[in-house]
Amino acid sequence: MTEEQANAVASALSGTPWQSGGDIWLVIVERKDGSIVVISDESICVYANQECLDGGQPDQFISLDAANAATS
């Protein structure tokens, strides 16, 4: 997603836009229970906490790519 899109999504969801490198923009939403939702233009991932996010281990994954739709 573009920086403009990330800013709009972050504003709508009370999240934070974040550039992960290579002009890839994500939206980070920290939930009250300590879990973290990461939204990209390809997927939505839910991590139990910052440690799981740092380790790249989502608890839930939803693909937004219709051709490769997958959930877990």
N, C-alpha and C positions, 0 to 999 in steps of 0.2 A: 504494500500500500504506500501511497505517497505521504509526505509529511503533512500535507493539508488534510488528507483523509484520516491520518492518525490523530491529528489534533481534533477533528470533528468527532470521531468515535470516543476519544478520551474525554472530551467535554460532555458528551451525552451519557457516559457511563461513570463519570467521576474517577477516571483513570489517569494514567500518565503516559504520554507518547514517549517512545524510546527508539533511538536509532541503534540497531544492533550491528551495524557495519555494512559496507557495500551498498549504501542507500536503501537498506531494508528497514522499514519502520514497523514497529509493533506497538500495541497498547497493553499496558500492565495495569491490572485492577487488583488491589489488595483488599481481601474480604475481611470482615470482622472476626471470622473464625481463624484467621492466620493463613488461609489458603490464598493462592495467587492465580489469577486467570490471565493468560497471555493470548492476545488476539492478533493474528496476522491476516493477510488477505488469502491465505491458504488453509488456515486451521485455527481452532480454539483449543487451548490446552489448560488443564487445571492441575496445579501443583499443590501438594499438601502444605509446603512451606518454602522458605527461601533456599534451604539446603537442597531440597528436591529440585527446585528450579535450577540452581547452580550445577547440579548433577545431571540435568536433562532427563529427569525421570517423572513424566506426568502421570497423575492418577487417572486422568480422563483425557481423551483426544477425540476431536471431531474434525474431520476433513471437510473443508468448504469447496473442494474441487469435485464437481459432480462426476467427472470421469473416473476418479479414484476414491469415491466416497467410502469412508471407513469410520467406525466409531469403536471406542473401547472404554 
